[in-house]
Amino acid sequence: MSINKKVLIIDDEEALLKLVATVLRKEGIEHVITATTAEDGFAQFQHKQPDLVLLDIMLPDGEGYDVCRQIRAVSKVPILFLSAKTEEIDKILGFAIGGDDYITKPFSPKELAYRVKAQLRRADYMQPEAGKDTVLTAGPFALNEQKAELLKNGVTIELKPKELGLMKYFLQHVNKVISKERLYDAVWGEDFIGIDNTVMVHIRRLREKIEEQPSQPHYLITVKGLGYKLAIEDE
């Protein structure tokens, strides 16, 4: 089944580029664009406007982190980092600057294709139907799906795509305890991996934006051993 989406791969390993491109095409993603440098990668992004970017961290003329920042300045397109770096700090940095997933090398090409398709589904899910201005409200929060915008007491809060996805899911399940596994499946569209701290990192960053005191959250609270809850009084 053909998937009418464009994927940009930025990596300086020619063999890996060919392998990933072949696997994605076999999975129905026919429009695969490749680049081997940071400069060409961002130029291709601007010219081709892909629906998703696979981005190596170590490139001949710079770091993928910098390319990610350039893309995030103009787009919310999903970005999946590809890297041989396995340290937790590298993964946290990748998420902190706007990455949506972090895949360590070597990886299974089939798993990579699965993650790409999952991110594309998530991106489609985050796009509301044309012509409809859907607003989710609870307490001081109002999330406008059409504009992909969150307001708190009428003030706009800038959120990255996954933060927006989390907030949307919490607003759809106000005052309900939601497990880390359920959040991961709902927002990332993948089976939960127990050792993955992806959800925790994004929850922390979301708290930094919506809470007055992130270390002592009033709204987005942790229910020990069970998960998280968006607590809204008199709901």
C-alpha positions as CSV (number, residue, x, y, z in Angstrom):
1,M,0.0,0.0,0.0
2,S,1.5,3.3,-1.1
3,I,1.9,6.1,1.6
4,N,1.7,9.5,0.1
5,K,4.4,11.0,2.3
6,K,7.9,12.4,1.8
7,V,10.8,11.3,4.1
8,L,14.1,13.1,4.2
9,I,17.2,11.1,5.3
10,I,20.3,13.1,6.3
11,D,23.2,10.8,6.9
12,D,26.8,10.6,5.5
13,E,26.8,6.8,5.4
14,E,26.0,6.0,1.7
15,A,25.3,2.3,2.5
16,L,22.9,3.2,5.3
17,L,21.1,5.7,3.1
18,K,20.5,3.1,0.4
19,L,19.4,0.5,2.9
20,V,16.9,2.7,4.7
21,A,15.6,4.2,1.5
22,T,15.0,0.7,0.1
23,V,13.2,-0.5,3.3
24,L,11.0,2.6,3.4
25,R,10.0,2.1,-0.2
26,K,9.2,-1.5,0.4
27,E,6.9,-0.3,3.2
28,G,5.1,1.9,0.8
29,I,6.9,5.2,1.4
30,E,7.9,6.0,-2.2
31,H,9.0,9.6,-1.8
32,V,12.4,9.2,-0.1
33,I,14.9,12.1,-0.3
34,T,18.6,11.8,0.8
35,A,21.4,14.1,1.8
36,T,24.9,13.5,3.2
37,T,25.7,16.9,4.8
38,A,24.0,19.3,7.2
39,E,24.0,22.1,4.6
40,D,22.5,20.0,1.9
41,G,20.1,18.4,4.3
42,F,18.6,21.7,5.4
43,A,18.5,22.9,1.8
44,Q,16.6,19.7,0.8
45,F,14.2,20.3,3.7
46,Q,13.4,23.8,2.5
47,H,13.1,22.8,-1.1
48,K,11.2,19.5,-0.8
49,Q,9.2,20.1,2.4
50,P,9.2,16.5,3.7
51,D,6.7,15.1,6.1
52,L,9.4,13.5,8.3
53,V,13.2,13.8,8.8
54,L,15.6,11.0,9.7
55,L,18.7,12.9,11.0
56,D,22.2,11.6,11.9
57,I,23.9,13.5,14.7
58,M,27.4,13.3,13.4
59,L,27.7,14.9,9.9
60,P,30.8,16.0,7.9
61,D,30.1,19.7,8.1
62,G,28.3,19.9,11.5
63,E,26.0,18.3,14.0
64,G,22.5,17.1,13.4
65,Y,21.5,18.9,16.5
66,D,22.1,22.2,14.7
67,V,20.0,21.0,11.7
68,C,17.2,20.1,14.1
69,R,17.2,23.6,15.6
70,Q,17.1,25.1,12.1
71,I,14.1,22.9,11.2
72,R,12.3,23.5,14.5
73,A,12.6,27.3,13.9
74,V,10.3,26.9,10.8
75,S,8.4,23.6,11.2
76,K,6.9,21.0,13.5
77,V,7.6,18.1,11.2
78,P,8.6,14.9,13.1
79,I,12.4,14.5,13.5
80,L,13.9,11.1,14.3
81,F,17.6,11.1,15.3
82,L,19.9,8.4,14.1
83,S,23.1,8.0,16.1
84,A,25.8,5.7,17.3
85,K,25.8,7.7,20.6
86,T,24.1,5.7,23.3
87,E,24.6,7.9,26.4
88,E,21.4,9.1,28.1
89,I,22.5,12.7,28.0
90,D,22.7,12.5,24.1
91,K,19.2,11.2,24.0
92,I,17.9,13.9,26.4
93,L,19.6,16.6,24.4
94,G,17.9,15.2,21.2
95,F,14.5,15.4,22.8
96,A,15.2,18.8,24.4
97,I,15.9,20.5,21.1
98,G,12.8,19.1,19.4
99,G,13.5,15.5,18.4
100,D,10.5,13.1,18.4
101,D,12.5,9.9,18.6
102,Y,16.1,8.7,19.1
103,I,17.3,5.5,17.4
104,T,20.7,4.1,18.2
105,K,22.9,2.4,15.6
106,P,23.0,-0.4,14.7
107,F,19.3,-0.7,14.3
108,S,16.8,-3.0,12.7
109,P,15.7,-1.5,9.3
110,K,12.2,-3.0,9.8
111,E,11.9,-1.4,13.3
112,L,13.1,1.9,11.8
113,A,10.4,1.7,9.1
114,Y,7.8,0.9,11.8
115,R,8.9,3.9,13.9
116,V,8.7,6.2,10.8
117,K,5.2,5.0,9.9
118,A,4.1,5.4,13.6
119,Q,5.4,9.0,13.6
120,L,3.6,9.8,10.3
121,R,0.4,8.4,11.8
122,R,0.9,10.6,14.9
123,A,1.4,13.7,12.7
124,D,-1.8,12.9,10.9
125,Y,-3.6,12.4,14.1
126,M,-2.5,15.8,15.4
127,Q,-3.9,17.5,12.3
128,P,-7.6,18.4,12.9
129,E,-10.2,18.1,10.1
130,A,-10.3,21.0,7.7
131,G,-12.8,23.7,8.5
132,K,-13.2,22.7,12.1
133,D,-11.9,24.7,15.0
134,T,-11.9,22.2,17.9
135,V,-10.9,23.5,21.3
136,L,-10.3,21.3,24.4
137,T,-10.8,23.2,27.7
138,A,-10.2,22.4,31.3
139,G,-9.4,24.7,34.2
140,P,-7.1,27.5,32.9
141,F,-6.2,25.6,29.8
142,A,-7.6,25.8,26.2
143,L,-6.0,23.8,23.4
144,N,-7.0,24.9,19.9
145,E,-6.4,21.9,17.6
146,Q,-6.8,23.9,14.4
147,K,-4.1,26.3,15.4
148,A,-2.0,23.7,17.4
149,E,-2.0,26.2,20.2
150,L,-2.3,26.0,24.0
151,L,-3.5,28.9,26.1
152,K,-3.3,29.1,29.9
153,N,-5.5,31.9,31.3
154,G,-5.6,33.3,27.8
155,V,-1.8,33.4,27.4
156,T,-0.2,31.4,24.6
157,I,2.3,28.7,25.7
158,E,4.6,27.5,23.0
159,L,4.7,23.7,22.8
160,K,6.7,21.3,20.7
161,P,4.7,18.6,18.8
162,K,5.1,15.8,21.4
163,E,4.3,18.2,24.2
164,L,1.2,19.3,22.4
165,G,0.3,15.6,21.9
166,L,0.6,14.9,25.6
167,M,-1.4,18.0,26.6
168,K,-4.1,17.1,24.1
169,Y,-4.3,13.5,25.6
170,F,-4.4,14.8,29.1
171,L,-7.2,17.3,28.3
172,Q,-9.1,14.4,26.7
173,H,-8.8,12.5,30.0
174,V,-8.9,15.2,32.7
175,N,-8.5,13.9,36.3
176,K,-7.8,10.4,35.1
177,V,-4.6,8.6,36.0
178,I,-2.8,7.6,32.7
179,S,0.1,5.2,32.7
180,K,3.4,5.9,31.1
181,E,2.8,2.9,28.7
182,R,-0.6,4.4,27.7
183,L,0.9,7.8,27.0
184,Y,3.7,6.4,25.0
185,D,1.3,4.3,22.9
186,A,-1.2,7.2,22.4
187,V,1.3,10.0,21.6
188,W,4.2,8.1,20.0
189,G,2.1,5.3,18.5
190,E,4.5,2.6,19.5
191,D,4.6,-0.3,21.9
192,F,6.1,0.8,25.2
193,I,9.8,0.0,25.9
194,G,10.2,-0.3,29.7
195,I,13.7,1.2,29.9
196,D,12.8,4.2,27.8
197,N,12.6,7.5,29.6
198,T,11.0,9.3,26.7
199,V,7.7,10.1,28.5
200,M,9.4,11.2,31.6
201,V,11.6,13.7,29.7
202,H,8.7,15.2,27.9
203,I,6.5,15.4,31.0
204,R,9.3,17.3,32.7
205,R,9.6,19.8,29.8
206,L,5.8,20.1,29.7
207,R,5.7,21.0,33.4
208,E,8.3,23.6,32.8
209,K,5.9,25.4,30.5
210,I,2.5,25.0,32.2
211,E,3.4,25.0,35.9
212,E,4.3,28.0,38.1
213,Q,6.6,25.7,40.1
214,P,7.6,22.7,37.9
215,S,9.3,20.9,40.8
216,Q,6.0,21.1,42.7
217,P,3.4,20.7,40.0
218,H,-0.2,21.8,40.7
219,Y,-1.8,20.5,37.5
220,L,0.3,17.8,35.9
221,I,0.9,15.5,38.9
222,T,2.7,12.1,39.3
223,V,0.6,9.3,40.8
224,K,3.4,7.1,42.3
225,G,3.5,3.7,40.7
226,L,0.6,4.4,38.4
227,G,1.4,7.3,36.0
228,Y,0.4,10.9,35.6
229,K,-2.8,12.9,35.9
230,L,-4.0,16.4,34.8
231,A,-5.7,17.5,38.0
232,I,-8.4,20.1,37.5
233,E,-10.6,21.1,40.4
234,D,-14.4,21.1,40.1
235,E,-14.2,19.2,36.8
